[in-house]
Amino acid sequence: MNTEFQNVTEQGLWKNNPALVQLLGLCPLLAVTATITNAMGLGFATLLVLMGSNITVSMVRNFVPKEIRIPVFVMIIAAFVTIIELLMNAYTFSLYQSLGIFIPLIVTNCAIIGRAEAFASKNTVILSAWDGFMMGLGFTLVLIVLGAMRELLGQGTLFDGAHLLFGQWATVLRIEVFQFDSQFLLAILPPGAFIGMGFLIAAKNIIDQQLKAKQAPIATTEKAPRARVTSLN
């Protein structure tokens, strides 16, 4: 893989992940991750908007005056959010109702406007598309992991309501791991999302420290004492 694409991949998935490192777009992330299905729905919508806006911004970057670039970028993002919202309304109406206001709020996601300004406005179309895909994928993976944690602890299930996103055949994906007499509200409500997000960030920091420790030089060899020459005679 080309060095530039490899660097963009590492930045999006791990080193500069929008959710774990940049801590951007946390409001919808914490609000809708009560189940894996909701997390995947919002994650895929954000990924598509990121790719579409990055590609478009990169294509028009040489024609937009710097003074009005931010309003233009926001209009581009809003256009793609409207497209995604209409598609979800048409094909996944139940999930569209479940996600509610957080779909149009993708327009205000700082991760998207940040990538448009910091990356897409300065790079080629292909590289910008790859950046949008990797940043969106990294964001989506965090949503899915957090959704899995909350759904498992809160309801004892995984992929509950998957048919809302993938159709009726997906009802077979539902897994009941535990049986609760009543739901564990702390995991389902927003405070549980904050605690879960804290654990994910802590886990990433621990992994980074371990990787850094492995890459550090083992030990510097002890240097021999330097001889001091006082006279040439």
Disulfide bonds with the S-S distance in Angstrom:
none
